[in-house]
Amino acid sequence: MIPMTRARYERADLGEPLPPVLKSLARAGVQHRRGQLALVAGAPGRGKSVVAQTLALGVAEHGLPVLYLCPDTDAVTMRGRMFAMLTGVTVDEADQAMARNPASVDEVLSRFNFVRWSFDTYVTTDHIAEACEAYAYGWGAWPALVVVDNVGNVADRGGGEDWNAWERTLSHLSDLAKTINAHVLALHHLTGEYDDGDKVPTLSALRGKVSKLPSLIMGVYTPYEGAMGFSVLKNRSGRASASGGVVYEMPCDFERMQLDGGCFTSAEVVDVPKVNYQEEGDIEWS
């Protein structure tokens, strides 16, 4: 325990915002902070993974280490999406490029080799912690951003189901964020009445009502063709509305995997920052 007068001597980067990627949200005060857990929820096929992959590559483009755990989608699909996202071609054109000239695709993707991907279909919170440790051993730095796509694909080591399991998973992910001072972004689903994806999500629409632990919760939907809507449902650092009253929209081109007009043309790619892993210690779950 410490008095508040000692708080300024704690880690200076605890709670530090990651570099802004989706500028429209950043201008509105939506920030992804280190040491915190965020949740992005939406209907199937409405862009949760597009948001997560955009944030992952955008943060990596600023030179920060990223770990992306994706038991929900296969490597080939994510590879094609990433190529489309970075080049502006369509996903179909990306698939053709991967088939005809995979070396040229690798040349583009190699800029982000310090983004590590896991496509294991069976994942537990222990596996996630071990993946973070493996990343730190390999690169000399904890990931600044950890993406879990998605919560429903994480097996509960306690054998629970549905909301009990999701609550335990989010509790572990929240602990992980604080332990390694990373921003942990988890994806989740909404209840059935929001499956069409054109209705503004509310906080009560989260499957399992798992809203207690995340510092930031956003629901995504499609307000009209060519756009993605973000309903900010919880935000400890800015405006939010549990009833869906704080909404922001941005251009979205699913065919080319582009959000907010494209996010990968301005930042300079720099070296991954190094830390002494041994000083950080192993991850231990409480």
VOZAVO-348234 format. One record per residue (C-alpha): residue number from 1; residue in three letters; y, z, x. Coordinates in nm, 2 decimals, always signed. Each point is the difference from the previous one (the first is absolute). Layout:
node seq:NUM; type:ALA; v:Y; w:Z; u:X
...
This chain:
node seq:1; type:MET; v:+0.00; w:+0.00; u:+0.00
node seq:2; type:ILE; v:+0.35; w:-0.08; u:+0.11
node seq:3; type:PRO; v:+0.35; w:+0.08; u:-0.12
node seq:4; type:MET; v:+0.20; w:-0.30; u:-0.13
node seq:5; type:THR; v:+0.23; w:+0.03; u:+0.30
node seq:6; type:ARG; v:-0.30; w:-0.11; u:+0.22
node seq:7; type:ALA; v:-0.08; w:-0.30; u:-0.21
node seq:8; type:ARG; v:+0.22; w:-0.23; u:+0.21
node seq:9; type:TYR; v:-0.23; w:+0.06; u:+0.29
node seq:10; type:GLU; v:-0.30; w:-0.14; u:-0.18
node seq:11; type:ARG; v:-0.11; w:-0.36; u:+0.06
node seq:12; type:ALA; v:+0.31; w:-0.22; u:-0.02
node seq:13; type:ASP; v:-0.19; w:-0.29; u:-0.14
node seq:14; type:LEU; v:-0.16; w:+0.19; u:-0.29
node seq:15; type:GLY; v:+0.12; w:-0.16; u:-0.32
node seq:16; type:GLU; v:+0.16; w:-0.28; u:+0.19
node seq:17; type:PRO; v:+0.02; w:-0.32; u:-0.22
node seq:18; type:LEU; v:-0.20; w:-0.30; u:+0.11
node seq:19; type:PRO; v:+0.21; w:-0.32; u:+0.07
node seq:20; type:PRO; v:+0.10; w:-0.16; u:-0.33
node seq:21; type:VAL; v:-0.22; w:-0.29; u:-0.10
node seq:22; type:LEU; v:+0.08; w:-0.07; u:-0.36
node seq:23; type:LYS; v:+0.38; w:+0.00; u:+0.02
node seq:24; type:SER; v:+0.05; w:+0.01; u:-0.37
node seq:25; type:LEU; v:-0.18; w:+0.33; u:-0.03
node seq:26; type:ALA; v:+0.16; w:+0.14; u:+0.32
node seq:27; type:ARG; v:+0.35; w:-0.07; u:-0.14
node seq:28; type:ALA; v:-0.10; w:+0.20; u:-0.31
node seq:29; type:GLY; v:-0.10; w:+0.30; u:+0.21
node seq:30; type:VAL; v:-0.38; w:-0.05; u:-0.01
node seq:31; type:GLN; v:-0.13; w:+0.10; u:+0.35
node seq:32; type:HIS; v:-0.34; w:+0.03; u:+0.15
node seq:33; type:ARG; v:+0.01; w:+0.31; u:+0.22
node seq:34; type:ARG; v:-0.23; w:+0.12; u:+0.27
node seq:35; type:GLY; v:-0.20; w:+0.31; u:-0.09
node seq:36; type:GLN; v:-0.01; w:-0.09; u:-0.36
node seq:37; type:LEU; v:-0.24; w:-0.15; u:-0.25
node seq:38; type:ALA; v:+0.11; w:-0.29; u:-0.23
node seq:39; type:LEU; v:-0.19; w:-0.16; u:-0.30
node seq:40; type:VAL; v:+0.04; w:-0.35; u:-0.13
node seq:41; type:ALA; v:-0.17; w:-0.06; u:-0.33
node seq:42; type:GLY; v:-0.05; w:-0.31; u:-0.21
node seq:43; type:ALA; v:-0.23; w:-0.21; u:-0.21
node seq:44; type:PRO; v:-0.26; w:-0.22; u:+0.17
node seq:45; type:GLY; v:+0.14; w:-0.31; u:+0.16
node seq:46; type:ARG; v:+0.36; w:+0.10; u:-0.04
node seq:47; type:GLY; v:+0.09; w:+0.04; u:+0.36
node seq:48; type:LYS; v:-0.09; w:+0.34; u:+0.13
node seq:49; type:SER; v:-0.17; w:-0.14; u:+0.30
node seq:50; type:VAL; v:+0.29; w:-0.25; u:+0.06
node seq:51; type:VAL; v:+0.24; w:+0.30; u:+0.01
node seq:52; type:ALA; v:-0.22; w:+0.19; u:+0.24
node seq:53; type:GLN; v:-0.07; w:-0.29; u:+0.23
node seq:54; type:THR; v:+0.37; w:-0.09; u:+0.01
node seq:55; type:LEU; v:+0.09; w:+0.35; u:+0.09
node seq:56; type:ALA; v:-0.27; w:+0.02; u:+0.26
node seq:57; type:LEU; v:+0.10; w:-0.32; u:+0.18
node seq:58; type:GLY; v:+0.37; w:+0.07; u:-0.04
node seq:59; type:VAL; v:-0.04; w:+0.34; u:+0.16
node seq:60; type:ALA; v:-0.21; w:-0.15; u:+0.28
node seq:61; type:GLU; v:+0.26; w:-0.27; u:+0.06
node seq:62; type:HIS; v:+0.23; w:+0.29; u:+0.11
node seq:63; type:GLY; v:-0.26; w:+0.10; u:+0.26
node seq:64; type:LEU; v:-0.16; w:+0.29; u:-0.18
node seq:65; type:PRO; v:-0.38; w:+0.05; u:-0.01
node seq:66; type:VAL; v:-0.17; w:-0.06; u:-0.33
node seq:67; type:LEU; v:-0.35; w:+0.07; u:-0.13
node seq:68; type:TYR; v:-0.11; w:-0.18; u:-0.32
node seq:69; type:LEU; v:-0.32; w:+0.11; u:-0.18
node seq:70; type:CYS; v:-0.11; w:-0.25; u:-0.25
node seq:71; type:PRO; v:-0.34; w:+0.07; u:-0.17
node seq:72; type:ASP; v:+0.13; w:-0.19; u:-0.31
node seq:73; type:THR; v:+0.04; w:-0.35; u:+0.16
node seq:74; type:ASP; v:-0.19; w:-0.20; u:+0.26
node seq:75; type:ALA; v:+0.13; w:-0.10; u:+0.34
node seq:76; type:VAL; v:+0.02; w:-0.37; u:-0.07
node seq:77; type:THR; v:+0.22; w:+0.05; u:-0.30
node seq:78; type:MET; v:+0.24; w:+0.23; u:+0.18
node seq:79; type:ARG; v:+0.01; w:-0.24; u:+0.30
node seq:80; type:GLY; v:+0.11; w:-0.29; u:-0.22
node seq:81; type:ARG; v:+0.26; w:+0.22; u:-0.18
node seq:82; type:MET; v:+0.14; w:+0.12; u:+0.34
node seq:83; type:PHE; v:+0.03; w:-0.36; u:+0.13
node seq:84; type:ALA; v:+0.18; w:-0.11; u:-0.32
node seq:85; type:MET; v:+0.23; w:+0.30; u:+0.01
node seq:86; type:LEU; v:+0.10; w:-0.07; u:+0.36
node seq:87; type:THR; v:+0.04; w:-0.37; u:-0.02
node seq:88; type:GLY; v:+0.11; w:-0.07; u:-0.36
node seq:89; type:VAL; v:-0.29; w:-0.24; u:-0.08
node seq:90; type:THR; v:-0.20; w:+0.04; u:-0.32
node seq:91; type:VAL; v:-0.32; w:+0.21; u:+0.00
node seq:92; type:ASP; v:-0.19; w:-0.33; u:-0.06
node seq:93; type:GLU; v:+0.17; w:-0.16; u:+0.30
node seq:94; type:ALA; v:-0.09; w:+0.31; u:+0.20
node seq:95; type:ASP; v:-0.36; w:-0.03; u:-0.09
node seq:96; type:GLN; v:+0.00; w:-0.36; u:+0.11
node seq:97; type:ALA; v:+0.16; w:+0.09; u:+0.33
node seq:98; type:MET; v:-0.26; w:+0.27; u:+0.06
node seq:99; type:ALA; v:-0.28; w:-0.26; u:-0.06
node seq:100; type:ARG; v:+0.15; w:-0.29; u:+0.20
node seq:101; type:ASN; v:+0.18; w:+0.17; u:+0.29
node seq:102; type:PRO; v:-0.08; w:+0.37; u:+0.02
node seq:103; type:ALA; v:+0.14; w:+0.03; u:+0.36
node seq:104; type:SER; v:+0.35; w:-0.09; u:-0.13
node seq:105; type:VAL; v:-0.04; w:+0.27; u:-0.27
node seq:106; type:ASP; v:-0.10; w:+0.25; u:+0.27
node seq:107; type:GLU; v:+0.30; w:-0.08; u:+0.20
node seq:108; type:VAL; v:+0.23; w:+0.10; u:-0.29
node seq:109; type:LEU; v:-0.20; w:+0.31; u:-0.09
node seq:110; type:SER; v:-0.02; w:+0.11; u:+0.37
node seq:111; type:ARG; v:+0.36; w:+0.13; u:-0.02
node seq:112; type:PHE; v:-0.14; w:+0.29; u:-0.20
node seq:113; type:ASN; v:-0.32; w:+0.09; u:+0.19
node seq:114; type:PHE; v:+0.11; w:+0.36; u:+0.01
node seq:115; type:VAL; v:-0.03; w:+0.01; u:-0.38
node seq:116; type:ARG; v:-0.36; w:+0.11; u:-0.04
node seq:117; type:TRP; v:-0.20; w:-0.08; u:-0.32
node seq:118; type:SER; v:-0.32; w:+0.17; u:-0.14
node seq:119; type:PHE; v:-0.20; w:-0.18; u:-0.26
node seq:120; type:ASP; v:-0.28; w:+0.25; u:-0.04
node seq:121; type:THR; v:-0.11; w:+0.01; u:-0.36
node seq:122; type:TYR; v:-0.10; w:+0.36; u:+0.01
node seq:123; type:VAL; v:+0.29; w:+0.22; u:+0.10
node seq:124; type:THR; v:+0.04; w:+0.38; u:-0.01
node seq:125; type:THR; v:+0.30; w:+0.21; u:+0.10
node seq:126; type:ASP; v:-0.20; w:+0.09; u:+0.31
node seq:127; type:HIS; v:-0.03; w:-0.37; u:+0.09
node seq:128; type:ILE; v:+0.38; w:-0.04; u:-0.04
node seq:129; type:ALA; v:+0.07; w:+0.29; u:+0.23
node seq:130; type:GLU; v:-0.25; w:-0.14; u:+0.26
node seq:131; type:ALA; v:+0.17; w:-0.34; u:-0.03
node seq:132; type:CYS; v:+0.33; w:+0.16; u:+0.08
node seq:133; type:GLU; v:-0.15; w:+0.18; u:+0.30
node seq:134; type:ALA; v:-0.16; w:-0.33; u:+0.12
node seq:135; type:TYR; v:+0.33; w:-0.17; u:-0.03
node seq:136; type:ALA; v:+0.17; w:+0.27; u:+0.21
node seq:137; type:TYR; v:-0.27; w:-0.01; u:+0.27
node seq:138; type:GLY; v:+0.02; w:-0.38; u:+0.02
node seq:139; type:TRP; v:+0.38; w:-0.05; u:-0.01
node seq:140; type:GLY; v:+0.14; w:+0.33; u:+0.12
node seq:141; type:ALA; v:+0.19; w:+0.06; u:-0.32
node seq:142; type:TRP; v:-0.07; w:+0.13; u:-0.34
node seq:143; type:PRO; v:+0.07; w:-0.26; u:-0.27
node seq:144; type:ALA; v:+0.35; w:+0.03; u:-0.15
node seq:145; type:LEU; v:-0.13; w:-0.15; u:-0.32
node seq:146; type:VAL; v:-0.35; w:+0.04; u:-0.16
node seq:147; type:VAL; v:-0.08; w:-0.21; u:-0.30
node seq:148; type:VAL; v:-0.29; w:+0.09; u:-0.23
node seq:149; type:ASP; v:-0.08; w:-0.29; u:-0.24
node seq:150; type:ASN; v:-0.10; w:+0.17; u:-0.23
node seq:151; type:VAL; v:-0.05; w:+0.36; u:-0.11
node seq:152; type:GLY; v:-0.29; w:-0.09; u:-0.24
node seq:153; type:ASN; v:-0.20; w:-0.15; u:+0.29
node seq:154; type:VAL; v:+0.00; w:+0.32; u:+0.20
node seq:155; type:ALA; v:-0.32; w:+0.19; u:-0.06
node seq:156; type:ASP; v:+0.04; w:+0.37; u:-0.07
node seq:157; type:ARG; v:-0.19; w:+0.21; u:+0.26
node seq:158; type:GLY; v:-0.02; w:+0.28; u:-0.26
node seq:159; type:GLY; v:-0.20; w:-0.23; u:-0.24
node seq:160; type:GLY; v:+0.27; w:+0.01; u:-0.27
node seq:161; type:GLU; v:+0.10; w:-0.29; u:-0.22
node seq:162; type:ASP; v:+0.32; w:-0.14; u:-0.15
node seq:163; type:TRP; v:+0.31; w:+0.21; u:+0.00
node seq:164; type:ASN; v:-0.15; w:+0.30; u:+0.19
node seq:165; type:ALA; v:-0.11; w:-0.23; u:+0.28
node seq:166; type:TRP; v:+0.33; w:-0.18; u:+0.01
node seq:167; type:GLU; v:+0.19; w:+0.33; u:+0.01
node seq:168; type:ARG; v:-0.21; w:+0.11; u:+0.30
node seq:169; type:THR; v:+0.04; w:-0.33; u:+0.17
node seq:170; type:LEU; v:+0.38; w:+0.01; u:-0.03
node seq:171; type:SER; v:+0.00; w:+0.36; u:+0.12
node seq:172; type:HIS; v:-0.18; w:-0.11; u:+0.32
node seq:173; type:LEU; v:+0.23; w:-0.29; u:+0.04
node seq:174; type:SER; v:+0.31; w:+0.22; u:-0.04
node seq:175; type:ASP; v:-0.14; w:+0.23; u:+0.27
node seq:176; type:LEU; v:-0.07; w:-0.30; u:+0.22
node seq:177; type:ALA; v:+0.36; w:-0.12; u:-0.03
node seq:178; type:LYS; v:+0.13; w:+0.34; u:+0.11
node seq:179; type:THR; v:-0.26; w:+0.05; u:+0.28
node seq:180; type:ILE; v:+0.07; w:-0.33; u:+0.18
node seq:181; type:ASN; v:+0.35; w:-0.05; u:-0.13
node seq:182; type:ALA; v:-0.07; w:-0.33; u:-0.16
node seq:183; type:HIS; v:+0.10; w:-0.15; u:-0.33
node seq:184; type:VAL; v:-0.31; w:-0.04; u:-0.21
node seq:185; type:LEU; v:+0.02; w:-0.26; u:-0.27
node seq:186; type:ALA; v:-0.28; w:+0.01; u:-0.26
node seq:187; type:LEU; v:-0.05; w:-0.25; u:-0.28
node seq:188; type:HIS; v:-0.13; w:+0.10; u:-0.34
node seq:189; type:HIS; v:-0.05; w:-0.14; u:-0.35
node seq:190; type:LEU; v:+0.17; w:+0.06; u:-0.34
node seq:191; type:THR; v:-0.16; w:+0.08; u:-0.33
node seq:192; type:GLY; v:-0.15; w:-0.27; u:-0.22
node seq:193; type:GLU; v:+0.30; w:-0.06; u:-0.22
node seq:194; type:TYR; v:+0.19; w:-0.12; u:+0.31
node seq:195; type:ASP; v:-0.27; w:-0.25; u:+0.11
node seq:196; type:ASP; v:+0.21; w:-0.30; u:-0.11
node seq:197; type:GLY; v:+0.25; w:+0.08; u:+0.28
node seq:198; type:ASP; v:+0.31; w:-0.09; u:-0.20
node seq:199; type:LYS; v:+0.09; w:+0.35; u:-0.12
node seq:200; type:VAL; v:+0.23; w:+0.24; u:+0.19
node seq:201; type:PRO; v:-0.23; w:+0.27; u:+0.13
node seq:202; type:THR; v:+0.07; w:+0.37; u:-0.06
node seq:203; type:LEU; v:-0.13; w:+0.30; u:+0.19
node seq:204; type:SER; v:-0.24; w:+0.08; u:-0.27
node seq:205; type:ALA; v:-0.16; w:-0.34; u:+0.04
node seq:206; type:LEU; v:-0.15; w:+0.10; u:+0.34
node seq:207; type:ARG; v:-0.38; w:+0.01; u:-0.03
node seq:208; type:GLY; v:-0.10; w:+0.36; u:+0.02
node seq:209; type:LYS; v:+0.36; w:+0.12; u:-0.01
node seq:210; type:VAL; v:-0.01; w:+0.05; u:+0.38
node seq:211; type:SER; v:+0.38; w:+0.05; u:+0.05
node seq:212; type:LYS; v:+0.03; w:+0.34; u:+0.15
node seq:213; type:LEU; v:-0.05; w:-0.07; u:+0.38
node seq:214; type:PRO; v:+0.18; w:-0.33; u:+0.08
node seq:215; type:SER; v:+0.36; w:+0.02; u:+0.10
node seq:216; type:LEU; v:+0.06; w:-0.36; u:-0.13
node seq:217; type:ILE; v:-0.17; w:-0.17; u:-0.29
node seq:218; type:MET; v:+0.08; w:-0.35; u:-0.12
node seq:219; type:GLY; v:-0.16; w:-0.21; u:-0.27
node seq:220; type:VAL; v:+0.00; w:-0.38; u:+0.04
node seq:221; type:TYR; v:+0.00; w:-0.25; u:-0.28
node seq:222; type:THR; v:+0.11; w:-0.36; u:-0.08
node seq:223; type:PRO; v:+0.33; w:-0.01; u:-0.20
node seq:224; type:TYR; v:+0.00; w:-0.38; u:-0.01
node seq:225; type:GLU; v:-0.15; w:-0.29; u:+0.20
node seq:226; type:GLY; v:+0.12; w:+0.00; u:+0.36
node seq:227; type:ALA; v:+0.09; w:+0.36; u:+0.02
node seq:228; type:MET; v:-0.15; w:+0.34; u:+0.07
node seq:229; type:GLY; v:+0.13; w:+0.32; u:-0.16
node seq:230; type:PHE; v:-0.01; w:+0.34; u:+0.16
node seq:231; type:SER; v:+0.01; w:+0.31; u:-0.23
node seq:232; type:VAL; v:+0.10; w:+0.30; u:+0.23
node seq:233; type:LEU; v:-0.18; w:+0.28; u:-0.17
node seq:234; type:LYS; v:+0.03; w:+0.27; u:+0.26
node seq:235; type:ASN; v:+0.23; w:+0.01; u:+0.31
node seq:236; type:ARG; v:+0.08; w:+0.32; u:+0.19
node seq:237; type:SER; v:+0.27; w:-0.18; u:+0.19
node seq:238; type:GLY; v:+0.18; w:-0.19; u:-0.28
node seq:239; type:ARG; v:+0.01; w:-0.11; u:-0.36
node seq:240; type:ALA; v:-0.31; w:-0.01; u:-0.22
node seq:241; type:SER; v:-0.10; w:+0.02; u:-0.36
node seq:242; type:ALA; v:-0.34; w:+0.11; u:-0.13
node seq:243; type:SER; v:+0.06; w:-0.20; u:-0.32
node seq:244; type:GLY; v:+0.06; w:-0.33; u:+0.19
node seq:245; type:GLY; v:+0.38; w:+0.01; u:-0.02
node seq:246; type:VAL; v:+0.06; w:-0.09; u:+0.37
node seq:247; type:VAL; v:-0.11; w:-0.36; u:+0.05
node seq:248; type:TYR; v:+0.08; w:-0.25; u:+0.27
node seq:249; type:GLU; v:-0.10; w:-0.37; u:+0.01
node seq:250; type:MET; v:-0.04; w:-0.24; u:+0.28
node seq:251; type:PRO; v:-0.12; w:-0.36; u:+0.05
node seq:252; type:CYS; v:-0.37; w:-0.04; u:+0.04
node seq:253; type:ASP; v:-0.20; w:-0.31; u:+0.09
node seq:254; type:PHE; v:-0.37; w:+0.09; u:-0.02
node seq:255; type:GLU; v:-0.10; w:-0.36; u:+0.10
node seq:256; type:ARG; v:+0.16; w:+0.06; u:+0.34
node seq:257; type:MET; v:-0.03; w:+0.38; u:+0.01
node seq:258; type:GLN; v:+0.38; w:+0.04; u:+0.03
node seq:259; type:LEU; v:+0.19; w:+0.30; u:-0.13
node seq:260; type:ASP; v:+0.37; w:+0.06; u:+0.00
node seq:261; type:GLY; v:+0.06; w:-0.36; u:+0.13
node seq:262; type:GLY; v:-0.23; w:+0.05; u:+0.30
node seq:263; type:CYS; v:+0.01; w:+0.29; u:+0.25
node seq:264; type:PHE; v:-0.11; w:-0.14; u:+0.33
node seq:265; type:THR; v:+0.28; w:-0.19; u:+0.16
node seq:266; type:SER; v:+0.25; w:+0.25; u:+0.14
node seq:267; type:ALA; v:-0.17; w:+0.28; u:+0.18
node seq:268; type:GLU; v:-0.09; w:-0.03; u:+0.37
node seq:269; type:VAL; v:-0.36; w:+0.09; u:+0.09
node seq:270; type:VAL; v:-0.01; w:+0.27; u:+0.26
node seq:271; type:ASP; v:-0.26; w:+0.20; u:+0.19
node seq:272; type:VAL; v:-0.19; w:+0.27; u:-0.19
node seq:273; type:PRO; v:+0.14; w:+0.34; u:+0.09
node seq:274; type:LYS; v:-0.24; w:+0.22; u:+0.21
node seq:275; type:VAL; v:-0.07; w:+0.37; u:-0.04
node seq:276; type:ASN; v:-0.24; w:+0.23; u:+0.18
node seq:277; type:TYR; v:-0.29; w:+0.02; u:-0.25
node seq:278; type:GLN; v:-0.15; w:+0.30; u:+0.16
node seq:279; type:GLU; v:+0.31; w:+0.21; u:-0.07
node seq:280; type:GLU; v:-0.03; w:-0.08; u:-0.37
node seq:281; type:GLY; v:-0.35; w:+0.14; u:-0.04
node seq:282; type:ASP; v:-0.27; w:-0.10; u:-0.24
node seq:283; type:ILE; v:+0.05; w:-0.02; u:-0.38
node seq:284; type:GLU; v:-0.15; w:+0.29; u:-0.19
node seq:285; type:TRP; v:-0.02; w:+0.02; u:-0.37
node seq:286; type:SER; v:+0.10; w:+0.32; u:-0.17
